[in-house]
Amino acid sequence: MTNPLLEKNLLPPFSAIRAEHVEPAIRTLIERHKAALDGLLAQPGPRRWDSLVAPIEAMDDELAQAWSPVGHLNGVLNSEALRSAYNACLPLLSEYRTWVGQNAALYAAYRELAESPGFADLSQPQQQSVRYALRDFELAGVALPEAGKKRFGEIQQRLSELSSRFSDNVLDATNAWSKHVTAEQLQGLPASALDSAAQAARQRDLDGCLLTLDFPSVYPVLTYCDDRELRREVYLANVTRASEIGPHGGQFDNSTLMAEILDLRQELARLLGFAHYAECSLATKMADSPERVIEFLTELAERSRPQAQAEWRDLCAFAESEHRLAQLEPWDVAYYSEKLRQRTFSIAQEELRPYLPVDRVLGGLFEVVQRLYGVTVSEVSEFDSYHPDVRLFEISQAGKTLARFYLDLYARSHKRGGAWMDDCRVRRLTPEGLQLPAAYLVCNFTAPVGDQPSLLTENELVTLFHEFGHGLHHMLTAQHVAAVSGINGVAWDAVELPSQFLENWCYQPEALAFISGHVDTGEPLPQALLDKMLAARNFQSGMQMMRQLEFALFDFQLHQQWGEPGVTVQGLLDDVRARVAVVPAVPENRFQHAFSHIFAGGYAAGYYSYKWAEVLSADAFARFEEEGIFNPHTGSDFRRHILEAGGSQDAMALFVAFRGREPDVEPLLRHSGIAA
């Protein structure tokens, strides 16, 4: 049997990949690479880049090219067969990474290279990649005694399995719930949401409308549905996903998984000599200590909470005086917030939708990028796809292709929720020439209905720009060494800088003139509507800030305090909420059971990175405000110092090179409309 995962292709051969290809390909590559590594180490020294690092980079890339489409398909086209094959490979990959990371002879070879006279002749990116490798060996337990190494490997393998199960449970719990309703029960919903609910029903051969727990279904119900009891039912189904209570209570329960994940992370950190996992996490981040992170989050909370409390009081007073509702419950918050927003600014989220048809927005996004960085984005019509929704694009400059990306925009069943960028190919110099980067950009927007194109909400517009910012970080890199190419080697709390930075153009009148265009007439967003949108931009920004700080503090303190007497997941979350939350939570809320960012993603003891990087991005954008939002010189500087540099230099040094100084928190507070 030929195996497409073992063949070299410019881009993944999606149509040829089957579940039965996965495990044989991964086993073959791991065995081949282990033998090749042993062969490399058996060669006599001295150790040089070309005879040590370059062949290892090539092996890593070969494995990544086989595994990348598998991991991607598991997230966007999940099936029992693929999930089983994916999960079967997790322990194999974990064991292999541990074997490499704890290989004392390989570590010694890298040390020999780093200490050799020839090290000074290597390029800055090459030197940095060797330094990162040495750090990662140490974080993989290379210096541990044999028993410690063995236990480290067992923990890593188990954590890999548990994270995947956590993610599977969230997906299964999301897919398990639906509610068949009539259009009459959805009074208040805009036509676009009703059409989507009716289409979802038709796809299951039902009359009327179907609600699900996919975000494009949940959001309009909680924001617009006049039926308070239905809002309550959808809200509780959503916040009890993958927990011990709710409509499927206990069936996909992540409770024991969370506890075991936290236990193992603490054990792992202590094996490596750290006090706790939060400290271990900072070994690869900009923040220099747990105390600095807590101080940063606490300062933002103290400066934002008075405004958030005032916003909450205003909302409660509005609900009582205008709608005779004495007690606001969580399932009322979005509904009455939207009514207050409409009354205050005379603008509804739905009014913007007709001006944000997806192709107009994409064209506008590509125009922004062209003006900032001088690159052109064009669509590729013929390519090997995995779903009819998926599109492929190329980024080029002066007729030369720089990168490619897949765009998968719409929510569907068996697709993981949320939005993300992942790498498909990394930019690196190979013996055959330069390998161009390729990215996956994934969202979960409302799908087109009938002949009507997808019309984006303001939130979806911002999400698209955010993910494309990540994509540009990966695709506009100028690095030739994989370990520092794109987002590789970038401090985790600086990774969100390019993504949050690009969001700013969603609110620039000069940019909105070509990002927006009415679905029927092409007319850009009228000035009156634009003025209202900009005025409403920071509506309840204090409440939103405190919500994110609640998540960040919960995550960081959970990984800092887990294992101390009396600390439980729910108890710690309740404690954080008592200190920073302004919107009361109901006892049934089990948000943590579906907090995939920290239990199944890369954000464990790192969720604070969103706020940390927001300070960087707001301050970086402030330079564009001073010099012109489409100033090509400023755009060129950002591209050179941030996007092209990748992980080749320290993140703070790169920021200072662009901004001329260290970051300041004031632009973030100003952009958020929070009184400094």
N, C-alpha and C positions, 0 to 999 in steps of 0.2 A: 504494500500500500504506500503510495506516495503521500507525503505529509506536507501540506502547504505551510505549516508553521516552521518547517526546517528549510524552506526555500528562501532565497534572498529576493526581496521585492522592493520596489521603490516605495509602495504603500501596501497596507495589509490586503491580502486576497480574501476579503470577507465572505464572498459567495462560496468559496471552496472550504472554509473552515467548519469542521464538525466537532461535536463534543468528544468523539472518540479519538480525535487527533491530539487532544490537549496533553493528557498525561504521558503518552509515549514520547512526544516532542520534548517536554520538560525533562523527563528522565534521561533521554538521550543527550541533551545539551549539558546537563549537570555532570553526567559521567564523563563526557568528552572534555569539559572544562577542568574537572578535577585532575584528569590525567595530564592535560596540557600545563596546568599550574605546577604539578609535580615535576614535569619535564623542564619547565623554566627554572625552577629552583635548583635543579640538579646541574645546571650549566655553571661553569666556573665564572667568577666575577672578573673585573669589577662590575657593579650594578650600574646600568645606564638606562635612560628614559626609553630608548628604542628597543632594548632587549628585555625590559621589565614592565614598565607602565603601559606602553603602547599596545603590546599584545593582550594585556589584561583588560584594557579599555575595549578592545575589539571583542573579546569574549563577553564582557558585560553587555555590550551593545547587541550582540547576537541573541543573548538570552532575553534582553528587554524587547527586541523586535518580535520574538515569539510570544512573550507573555502579555505585552501591551494590548493587542487586539482581544485577547481572551478576557483580561480584566475589564476592558471597555465593554465588550458584549455582555458580560455578566451584569454590568450596571444598566445597560440600555435595552437589552433584549433577553431578559432573564428567563431561563427555562429550567425544568428539573434536571435534564441531562447536562446542561452546561454548568449549572450550579454545582452538581455533584462532581464534575470533572475539575472545576475551579477549586473547590474545597479539597479535593484529593491532592492537589499540587501545593497547597499552602504549607503543609509540614515539610514537603520536599525542598521548597524554596527557603523556608526558614532554616532548615538543617544545613543547607548549602551555604547560606549567608553566614551562619554561625561558624561553620567550618573555615570559611575564608577569613572571617573577622578574628578568629582565635588562632590562626595559623602563625605560630611563633617564627617559623623560618621565613615566611612571607613578610611579616612585620620587620624582622631583622634585615631583610633585603631592602625594604623601603627606608629603614634607618640608615643603612649603609649608603644608599643613594643620597639621602638628605645631608649626610655628613661628608660626602665626597667633594673633592676640589671641583668636579664638573658640575655640581649643583648650581653654582653661581652663574654658569653659562646657560642654564635653562631660562625660558621666558618666565615673566611674572605669573601668568596663568598656570604654567607647568609647576612652578615652585609651590603655588598656592594649593594645587590639587594634591601634591605630595604631603603638604602639611595637613590638609583635611583627611587624607588617608591615614596618617599616623594618629590623628585625633580619633578617627572612627575605629581603628584597631583597639585603642584604649577603651572606648565606649562599648566595644564588643567583648570586653573581658579578656583581652589577649594576655594580660599580666596576672590573671587569676591562677591559683593552683588548679590542678586537674579536676578535683571535685567541684570547685567553683565554676570552672568552664562548662562542665557537664550540666550543672544545674542551670546556668545561664542559658544554654542551648534549649533545655527543656522548657524554661519559662518563655523564651521567644517563640518557640513552636506553639505552645499552648495559647499565648496571647494572640497569635495570628489566627488560630482557629476560633477563639472567642470573639474577636472583632468581627470576623466574617459572619458568625452566627448572630451577633447583635444586629448587624446590618440586614441579614436575611429576615430576622424577626420583625424589624421595622417595616420592611417591604411587604412581608406576608400580612402583617396586621393592617397595613394601609389597604392592601388589595381585598382583604376579607370583608370589609364593611362597605355596604352600600344601602341606599334607601330609595325605594320607588315611591315617587310623589306625583301629585297632579300639579299642573301649572298654577292652579288657584292657590295651592299651599305656598307658592313662591312669590306671592305678591310683594312688590317692592324691588325685585331683582331687575336689573337692566335687560334689555332684549338680547344682548350678546351672551349673557350668562344663561338666560332661558334657552336660547338656541343650542348652546353647548350641552345643557342638561338634557334637552330633547334628543340631541344627536347621540348622547351616551346611552339613552334608553333604546333608541332604534338599533344601536349596535348590539344590543342584547335581546333584540326582538320583543321589546316592551313598548306599551303605549306611554303617554305622559312624559315624565322627566325622571332622570336618575341622578342622585347625588352620590359622590364618592369622597374619599379622604385625600384625593389629589388636590394640591394647593389651588389650581384654577377652579375647583368646585367648592372647596371650603371657604375661600376668601369672599366670594360674592354673597354667600349665604350669611356669613357673620357680619358683613358690611351693609347689606341692603334688605335682607329678608324681614318683613314686618311680623312674621309669626315668631313670637319670642320663644315659645316652647320648642319649635323646630331649630332655632338658633342654639338653644340650650343642648338639644340632643346631638347636633353636629359638633358643637364645641367639646362636649364631654367625650364623644367618640374619638375626637382628634387628640385630646390631651391625655387620654388613657391608653393610647396605642402601645402595644408591646409591654403591658403592665399586668398586675395581678387583679385589676378591677376593670370595669367598663364592659362594653358589649361582648368582647371576646376575652374577658378577664382570665388570666392564667394560661391561655392557649399559646400565646407567643411571648411569654413573660421574660423580660430581660433582667429581673431583679437579681437572681443569683449570678448571672453573667457579670453584671456591674461590680458586684462585691468581689468576685474572683479576679476580674481584670485589675481592680484597684489593689488587691492583695499582692498580685504578682508584680505589678509595677513597683510597689514599695520594696518588695524583696529584691527585684532587679537593681533598683537604685542603691540599696544598701550593699549589695554584692560589689558594686563598683566604687563604694566608699562615699556615696552621697548620703546626706541626712534624710532625704525623702525624694520622691519622684519629681517634685516641682524644681528642686535644685538640679537634678539630673537633666531635666528638660532644657534648662537655661544654658547647658554646655554648648548648644548650637544656635544660640540666639543673641540678639544685640544687648538685651537687658542683662546687667552684670550680677544681679542678686535677687533672691525672692523678695527681700525687703524693698528693693527698688520697684518691683512690679506692684506690690501691695500699696506702696506709697503713691505710685502713679495713678492707680485705679481709685484710691481713696481721695486723692486730690480732685480728680475729675468728678467724682460723686459729690463731694462737698460743694464744688462750684456749680453743679448742675441741679442738685436736689431741690433747692428753693424754687427754681422755675418749674420743675416737674410737679412739685406739690401744688403750686398755683394753677398749673394746667389741669391737674386732677380735680381741684376744687371747682374750677370753672366748668368742667364737664359735668360734675355731679349737680351743680347749681342749675345748669342748662337743662339736664334731664328732668330735674324736679319742677322747675318753673314752667318749662315749655311743654313737657310731656307727662307731668305728674307721676314721675317714677322716683320714689323715695330712696330706693336702694339699687345702685348700679351693680350688676353682677358681671363677671368676666365676659359672658356671651353678649352683653349689652355694650361693651366698650367700643368696639369698632363701629357698631351700628349708630350709636349716638355721637361718636366722634365725627363720623361722616356727615351727619345732620348739622353738627355744630360748625364743621368746616364749610359746608355749603352756605350756612347762614352768615358766617363771618366773612367769607371771601367770595360768596356767590359763585362758587365753582364746585362741580362734582367731578370725582375721578372719571366717571363715564363720559363727561363732556370732552375729555382729551382723546379718548380712544379713536374716534373717527379720523383724527389728525395724525395717528401713529400706526398706519398700516405697515406691516413688517418689512416689505421691500423698500418702501420709502425710508424707513428708519435705517435699514442696512446701508442703503446708498448714502445717507447722511453720515452714518458712522464712518464709512470708508472715505468720505470727503474730509471729515475731521482729521483722520489719520494721514491723508495725503497732504493736507495743509501743514500739519505739525512736523511730519517726518519725511515728506517727499516720496512716499511709496504709493503704489497703485494696487488695488484689490480687484481681481476679476474672477468670475465664476467659471468652473470647469464643468462641462455638460456631460462628458462620458467618463465614468469611473466605476470601480467595483464597490457597490454599496451594500448595506445590511438592512435598510428600511427605506421605503419611498419618501419619508420626510427628510432624509439626510441630504445635505448639499456639500459640495467641495469647492474651495476657493484657493487661488494662488495670490501671494503677495510678491510684487516685483518692483524694481527700480531701474530706470534707464533700460528697459527691455530685458533685464536679467532677473530670473526667478530667485527669490530669497527664501520663500517658505510656502507651506501649504497648510490648510486647516479644514477639518470637517465641522459642519454646523448642524446640530441636532436640537431643534428648538422647542418641540411640542411635547406636552404631557401625554402619556399613554400607559395602559396597564403593563405590568412587568418591566417598567422602567423606574429606576431609583429616583426619588424626589430630589428637589433642590436644583442647584446649578453649579457647574464646575468646569475647570479647564484641566486637561491632562495631556501629557506628552505622548505622541505617537512615534516620532523620530527626533533624535537630539542632533544638534549641529556639531559636527566633529570632522577632523581631517583624517581621511582613510588613505591607504595605499592607492586606492582607485581615484581619489580626488575628494572634494568636499561633499559630505553628506548634509543635505538641507534639512532644517527642522520641519516637523509637522506636528499639529496639535489637534486635539478633540475639544470642541467647545459645545457644552451641553446645557440646555435650559429645560424648564417645564412650563412653557407658556400655554395659553389657551389656543387650541388648534383651530385652523380655518373651519368654518361651517358652510357646507355647500360650496357655492361660487364666491362667497365672501372671504377675503383674505383675513389672516389673523390680525386683529387690531390690538395693539399693546396698551397696557396700563402705564402710568407714570413709573410705577415700581418695576415693571418688566423692562421698560426702557433703560432704567438705571442698572438693572441686573445685566442686561446685554452689554452695556458699556463696561461694566465691572469685569465680566468674564473675558471680554476682548482685551482689556488692559492686561490681564494675566497672560493671554495669548501672545500679545506683543512682546512681553518680557521674555517669553520662550522663543518667539519667532524672529525678533530683530536682534538677537544676540550676535555679537561679532566674534565669539570665542571659537577656538578650534579644539579645545580640550573638553571632553564630555563632562568631567567632574565639576567644571565651573561654567558650563554653557547653559544659557537660559536661566531658569530658576534654580538649577543645580548649584549647591554651595552657597546659596543666598541665605543669610540668617532668617529663620522662620518668621520672626516678628518684623522683617522688612519685606517679606514676600507680597504682602497686601498693598504695598506702596503704589506700584503701577496700576493696579486694578481700581483702587479707590480714587487715585489721581484722575483717571479718565472719566469717572462719573461726573466731574465738574462741568464738562461740556454739555451735559444734558440740560443745564440751566443757564446757558449763555444765549442771549437773544440772537446774536450774530450766527451762532451754530444752529439754533432751533429753526431759523429761517429756511434751512435746507434739510434738517433732520425730519421736520414735520411736513405733512401735506395731506389735505383731506382725501379720504378714500375715493370719493366720487369726483371731486373737482380739481384736486391737486393743490388747492389753495393752502399756503402755509398757515400755521397757527395765527389767528387774528391777534392784533396787538392787545386788545382788551382781555382776551383769554390768557395771553402770555403774561400780562401784568398780574392777573389773578393767580396764575400758576406760580409765578415767582414770589408773590406775596404769601402764598400758602405753603411755600417750600418748607419752612421751618415750623409748620403747625405741629404742636405737641413734640417738638424736638427734644425738650427736656425729658419727657416721659420715655421717648425712644432711647435717649442716651442712658437713662437709668436701667432700662430693660437690658441693654447690652452689657452694662457694668455688672448687673446681677448675674448674668451668664458667666462673665469673665471671672468675677470674684468667686463664684461657686466652683468653677472648674479649678482655679488655681489653689484655693484653700482646701478643696477636696484632696488634691494630690499632695498638698503640704501637710495636712493633718490626719489623713487616713491612717488608721491603726492606733490612734490615740484613744484613751478610755472614753467611751460614750459617744464617739463620732459615728454617725450613720449618714448615708447619702441623703435621706429625706430630712433628717435633723439638721445637717449642715446647710442644706438648701433653705430650710425654714429660717435658720439663723441669719443667713445672708439677706433673705427677703425682709426680715424684720429691720435690718439696718439700711437697706437701699431701695427696696421696692416701694412704689407709690400706688400701684394698682393691686389691691388685695387679691390673693390667690384662693381658690376654693380648695377644700381638703382633698377633693378627688384629683387635683392636678398632678399628673405624673410625667411632666415635661421631660424629666431626666431620662426616662425609659426610651425615649426616641432621640436623645441628644447624640446623634451619630458623629458630629464633629469631634467629640472628645472620646467616645467609646469605640468608634469604628473608623475614624479619620485620623488626620495628622495633628490634631489640635489639643491633645492631652497636655494639660498645664501650659497651654499656649493660646487659648481662646482670647486672652488679653491682646494678642497680636493684632486683632482687628482695630482696636482703639489705638494701640501704639503706632501702627502704620497709618492710621487716620491723621494723627498729629503730623507725621512726615508728609503725607499727601496734601493736606491742607496748606502746610507751609510751602511745599514745592509749588503748588498752584498759585500761591500768593505772589510768586515771582512773575508768573504769566499775567496776573492782574496788574502788576506794576509795569510790565514791558509790552503787553499786548497778547491777547489769548491765542492769536495765530502768528505770533512773532516767530519767523522761521529760525532765527538765531537761537532763541530760547528753546524752541523745540529740538533743534540740533544738539544743544547742550544736554537736554534731558535724555535724548536718545543715546548720546555718547557716554554720559556719566552713569546712567541708571540702566537703560534697556540693553545697551550693547555690552556693558561690563559684566553682567551676570554675577557670578560668585567669585570673580577673579581678584577682587579686593574687599577689604572690610566694608560692611554696609554703611557704617557711620562716616568713614573716609569718603565714600562715594557721594553720600548726601551732602557733606560739607563741600566737596568739589563742585557740586551743582549749585548749592545755595549760598556758599561763601561763609557759612557759619553753622553751628549746631541747631537742631530744630527747636521751635518755639511753639508752645501750646495755644497761644492767643488766636492764630488764624483758625484753628479748629472750633474754638468757642464762638468766634465771630461768624464763621460759615454756618454754624449750627443755630445761630440766632440766640445764643445763650449769653446773658450779660456777664461780662468778664469780671 
